[in-house]
């Protein structure tokens, strides 16, 4: 596995597995939760992909590492209820609409493993994904339009994040074309969809960071 893919899986595990666990732990022991969260963040920064290796090590110890596909599993989990890390708290309609659009896109992407082997159903899913991507981009543009020009460059940071999302959207589209030429490329579809899910999460995190 390439380092970039391992890093993606590590980040996805952080978003859809660890973050919800840390939030549950916070209700019982805030200090312990913060310590664990900081430790994983620090180690993953120094050793990209550590969270993935750690998770695979646990699964291997339990003799579960070959019982399921990590890419498919993370894609399914990407559409589950989100942690607070991935939820914009600003109450304005523009920001809450972005929340809804992001959740909707990730929910459809998470259905790919169930529908990819039914061509007719999968084609409908692809149409839904294309619409969800357009709605998300529209929502991002509305947020960007509400961000004032400032010294900290928040507007440009959001523009850059949007461009990165568009780039991965195009990669996903190209991967689908390859899949319809060769149905054995389902793993490539899962991987590309995971990248798109993660890019959606990055948009939410960036808006939270730059807009409060």
N, C-alpha and C positions, 0 to 999 in steps of 0.2 A: 504494500500500500504506500502511495506517495505521501510525503510529509504534509502536503497541502490538504489532502483528503483526511489524513489523521487529525490535523488541526481542526478541520471543519467538524468532524465527529466529536472531538473534545468539546468544542464550543456548543454544539447542539446538545450534548449530554448536560453541559452546564445549564443551558436554558430550559430544557424540558424534563430533566431528571433531578439535578442537584438543587436548582433554585427553588422549586416547590418544596423540597425536603427541608431546605434551610428556613423557609418561611414557616413551616410547621414547627420546626425546632425553636424558632424565635419566640413562639407563644409560651414555651416552657422554660427556655434558658437563652435569653438574648445574647449574653456574652459568649456562650459556647457557639451559637450560630454565627456570630460575627467573626469569631476566631477561625472557624472552619472555612467560612466563605473566603476570608482573607488568605488563608493558607493555600487553598486550591487556586485562587487567582494568582498568587505570587509564584507558586511552583509552575503553573501553566505558562506564565510569562517567561520564566527562565528556561523551561523545557516544554516547548510547544507540543501538544499532543499527549501530555502526561495524563490528563483526565481520561482520555481514551484508553491508554495503556493500563491505567489503574482499574478501569471498568472491565476491560478484557481479562485482566488478571483475576479479578473476583469471579467472573464467569467461568474461567478455566479452572479455578480452584473448586468451584461447585459442579464442575463437569457439565457446564451449560453453554460453553463458548460455541459449540457447533450445533446448538439446538435452534438457533434463529439467526436471521440475517440482520446485521447491525444497521445497515443502510435502510433497509425496509422498515425495521422497527422504529428507528428514529424519525423516519418520515411519518409513520402513523402517529407517533407521540407528538409530532409537531403541530397537530391539529387539536390537541387536548386543551382543556381550560388552562389559561395562562397564569404565570406568576406575576407578582406586582412589578417585577423588573421589566416586564413587557407590556405594561399597561400605563398609558398616558393619563395623568390625573387631572390635568387642566379641564375645567368644566365646559369651556366654550364648545359650541356645536362643531366647529371646524376640527377641533382636536379629537372630540369624541367620535366624529365620523371617520377619522383616520384609524382610530382603534377598531371600529367595526369593519372597515374595509380590510384591514390587516388580518383580523381574526377570520373573516370570510375566505380570503385567499388561502390561508394556511389550512383551513378546514377542507377545502376542495383538494389541495395538494396532498393532504393526508389520506385521501380516498384512492389515490392512484394505485397502490398495491392491490386493492380489492377489484379494481375495474380494468386494469391494464390488459387482462387476458380476454376481455370481451370487447372486440373491436368496435361494435356499434355503441356500446355504453361508454367506452373510453373516448370515442370521438366527441360525444356529448360533454364528457368531463373536460376535454381540452377546450371546447367552446366556453365552458363555464370559467375555466382558468384564464382564458384570454380576456373575458369580460371583467373578471375580478382584478386582473392586472391593470386594466384601463381605469377602473374605479379607484384603485389604490393610488395610481399616479395622479389622477385628478385631485384626490384628497391631499396628497403631498403638495401639489402645486398650490392648493388653497391655503395650506399651512404656511408655505414659503411666502405667499403674498401678504400674509398677516405679520410676518416677522419684519421688524423695522431694520433698516440699514444701521449697523452699529460697529463699534470698534472691534468687538470680539469676533466678527466675521461669521455669525451664526447663519445668516442667509446663504452665504457661499458654501459653508459646511453642509447644509441641507441639500443644496444644489448638487454638490459633489456626490453625496450619498444617493441621491435620486439617479444620477448618471450611472453609478455603479450598479444599482438595482436594474436599470434598463439593460445594461451590458449582460447581466446574468439572465435576464428574461430572454434576450436574443439567443444566448447559449442554450437555454432550455428549449426554445423553439427549434433550434438546429438539431438538438438531441432527439427530439420527437420525430423529425424527418428521417434521421438515421434509423430510429426504431421501426418505422413503417417500411423501411427498406430491408431491415433485418430484425426480426422479432426477438432475436437472442440478445438484443441490446437493452433488455429491461433493467439491468443493473445500472447502466448509464443513465437511464431515465430517473431511477430512484436517487442516484447521486446528484444529478442536476436539479431535481426538485428539492433536495435537501439544501443545496446552495441557495436556491430561490427563497426557501423558507427562512434560512439564516439571514439573508439580505433584508427580508421583511422585518425580522427582529431587530436588525441593525438600524433600520429607519426609525422604529419605535424608540429604541434606546437613544438615538441621536436627538430626536425631538425632545425626549425627556431631559436630556442633558443640556441642550441648547435653549430650550423654551421654558424650562421649569415644570 
